[in-house]
């Protein structure tokens, strides 16, 4: 499958003559030393990854890790220092200003932490704004904006103004505005950070629902691990501008690449993320098992009642092929978070 987004050896260095830092011994200096010697700061350091069509790709890191700079580099809202970016097979860094405007207007939309709604425009006209920039007729853009507001659960609020809405509703307007232009890619830069926890959870569920309905490619920036695990098909972990690990939520929790990632996922309930393939074992010679198997993709939490009630080990299968067995002795350590076996 051809990636929707391709990023290769991407660098962003802020400061005078940033190109001299890329790939040189200067890049190995600490941030303080580099700033003192050159006046430069490395925000993104040799990052490479692909995003598949229809995937939710989460970029996670602490404050200052470079994640917001990275997502802005994808459409050159921040100009990269070096490296390659492709969206839909087209090289972004080779685009002239006209083609770049088209990319931002039609193919890629962004949803920011600060909603950026126009206070003097109604909800309907805020959502229709991107379509207005595209030159669509008033009737067409209002029709499309109304459809998108219904999609995000704001039907009936078309004639209100942003200051009449709650924070969660304002963020839904921002989401509708991004969806209205029917982009191929949606970029989310910590869109829910300013919301209270309950509204934030509702908005995460809304993103999952909308993704299931419209199937766009999403790149989602967050510093919140639970949000990353909830939303991401794959997660990229950034540290000081460098990519530490890219993997599924299960891979990050089950096989962290280093102590930094391990510390990130330390408090995650492993039984809520890992599947049986991480804890199954080989059957003993001649061992009798239950008749009905479980898929190796079954989340540990979902297998608890079945395994604990079983009189014999339960076969674990990949399709129709038996790949192992699971019993209470393998299950219980995972429930209390101490089992760290990595599958072969």
Secondary structure, 3 states (H helix, E strand, C coil): CCCCEEEEEEEEEECCCHHHCCCCHHHHCCHHHHHHHHCCEEEEEEEEEEECCCCEEEEECCCCCCHHHHHHHCCCCCCCCEEEEEECCEEHHHCCHHHHHHHHHHHEEEEECCCCCCCCCEHHHHHCHHHHHCCCCHHHHHHHHHHHHHHCCCCCCCCCEHHHCCHHHHHHHHHHHHHHCCCCEEEEECCCCCCCHHHHHHHHHHHHHHHHHHCCEEEEEECCHHHHHHHCCEEEEEECCEEEEEECHHHHHHCCCCHHHHHHCCCCCHHHCCEHHHCCECCCCCCCECCCCEECCCEHHHHHHHHHHCCCEEEEEECCEEEEEECHHHHHHHHCCCCCCCCC
